Amino acid sequence: MNRLIVISNRVNPPTDPSVATSGGLAMALAAALREYSGIWFGWSGETAETYTGQLSIDRIGGVTVATIDLDEQDRQEYYNGYANKTLWPLFHYRTDLTAYERSFGVGYERVNGRFAQGVRPLIEADDLVWVHDYHLLLLAQELRRLGVKNRIGFFLHIPWPGRRTFTTLPKHRQLVEALLDYDLIGFQTEDSCDAFADYVVHTLGGTVSEDGVVQARGKTTRIGAFPIGIDAEAFDAAVRSPAAESYRERMRVSAAGRKTILGVDRLDYSKGLEERFLAYEQLLTDHPELHEHVLMLQIAILSREEVDAYQDLRERLDTVSGRINGAFASVDWVPLRYVNRPYRRDELAGIYRAADIGLVTPLRDGMNLVAKEYVAAQDPDDPGVLILSEFAGAAPQMPEALIVNPVSREDVAEAIRRGLSMPLEERKARWEALAKGVRKENVTAWRDSFVAVLERPLLTAA
Ligand code: ADQ
């Protein structure tokens, strides 16, 4: 088996699999590295006064990690700038929030170059290199410039936007031409894969064969959809843990017989939190008979607090949640509990299990692992109902959820009402189909299918 060199912006394998991390990516990659020997390389998250490129190597949670520090200008231009103020909003269709500053692009190129310099000495002849996410679109190009001939794959965890949206990005051609230096470009969904192919054909004048071989600008690569899953086994263990049981009981006691609607997200404008609160407000306005009988728990961990758009969103959510509770609460009923702290995975598993409805309504999402975790945590004899946005990458894999348009308050409110009164038989039938998919299309299946295609020589596909 070849060694695997995983490269992502941040390197944060969990020391203890039951402890929560702030993103789906870290959990997925730690699980992926468990079986392969290899190294996980990335930014330490620290900024040094001056950049030195000094490598630090450690062993964390059974995984060898190698990191470099960046400098403050890198953090501002590459991380807060191009990654989080340009690519993230653009790829989530928020052109209104997208900043196009020249210095961000320059910083992004510089840091992709620094990553290449940093990881280069660690790469041996037969290693497979697997690069993750929108921070590192240029990395293969930088590694090729340094003479790396290994097979290098790329996986995009967020959506690839439609052509008209993507082409608003200055220098979009250079970005995609650099991306073509990868041997395999993986997306979460067929939809993203099709959007990329559309760009290749209509903007670059290239070709894409039926089995995903891309030819453009004198380069050949392959594209494919590889929907990410959860580490279902580890999650099962978390569900059965004492911490999960204790949290489930806390939830049960505090709900006092009321039905619970649950949201769990990073506090990010792509997750549709404001729209979700407004849909709940609509539900309470239209259905007074539900007052005192339901409660919503929204757990939203703070994220990217250095970026203005995130601070603005936080303020708006504080206002809307206050307004809802001010309008509807009674002496012993608070309709919306809004919590900004993180929970351990085992605690979260218990919280999921106690909820009658899992409300997952992003406006755009590469996949959304919360939807899968919610399903995995349910009691087979009395499962809750998953309500899922049609714009989550998970939606095509999870048609047995109640699929909604997250911007339609009426649509979401009606799905909640329907979920609250859904008969046990229907809940079970829907859940069984969903749980089967979550178990089968897990993180190991995702890793294996990506690596198998990456290992396959390109020519045999033609
Ligand atoms: P994220 O945008 O971070 O990931 P998501 O897939 O939902 O989104 O993963 C969130 C993870 O964080 C989940 O594992 C969840 O349990 C955890 N989490 C969220 N809130 C938490 C809290 N309060 N306490 C503890 N844990 C919490 C990006 C893309 C997604 C894609 C993943 C993986 O945006 O679309 O699914 O990568 O590819």
Boltz pocket constraint, residues with backbone or C-beta under 6 A from the ligand:
constraints:
  - pocket:
      binder: B
      contacts: [[A, 20], [A, 21], [A, 22], [A, 23], [A, 24], [A, 25], [A, 27], [A, 28], [A, 157], [A, 158], [A, 228], [A, 264], [A, 265], [A, 266], [A, 299], [A, 300], [A, 301], [A, 341], [A, 342], [A, 343], [A, 344], [A, 345], [A, 348], [A, 365], [A, 366], [A, 367], [A, 368], [A, 369], [A, 370], [A, 373], [A, 393]]
      max_distance: 6.0
